[in-house]
Amino acid sequence: MEFILNTIFWTLALYGLFEIIKTIIYITTYTKMQSDGIYIIIAVKNQEEKIEGFLRSILFKILYGKEDYLKNIIVADLKSTDKTKEIAKKLSKEYDCLKVLNWRECKDIIDNIDDVNNELHKIQKNT
């Protein structure tokens, strides 16, 4: 019985690995990603119980694939009254691609998308 379970486990693990490799090959071969990269904006408010698990899950899924086309994940805090913003900032110290902004800063970046890299670097230095 243990042999059968181990066989099933390893078969599923190999299948998952092949799917990841296939996805990476597809992205690099058949899509034309812009060199400017992809930016993900996640708006949050009062999610201290869920935010760390959610962000780690997103970061794992994105960074496990092909991270050079992903420039930043922006967490836009919508004036949370709990520790949501502090938890997100703690995670941003672990992951360079994660930025934590308030909603106004995020809106300014969207309105001036041409200068997004310069704005993010300025804001990151100020926090």
HELIX and SHEET records of a PDB file:
HELIX    1   1 GLU A    2  TYR A   30  1                                  29    
HELIX    2   2 ILE A   51  LEU A   63  1                                  13    
HELIX    3   3 GLU A   67  TYR A   69  5                                   3    
HELIX    4   4 THR A   84  GLU A   94  1                                  11    
HELIX    5   5 TRP A  103  ASP A  111  1                                   9    
HELIX    6   6 ILE A  113  ASP A  115  5                                   3    
HELIX    7   7 VAL A  116  ASN A  126  1                                  11    
SHEET    1   A 3 ILE A  38  VAL A  44  0                                        
SHEET    2   A 3 LEU A  70  ASP A  77  1                                        
SHEET    3   A 3 LEU A  98  ASN A 102  1                                        
END                                                                             
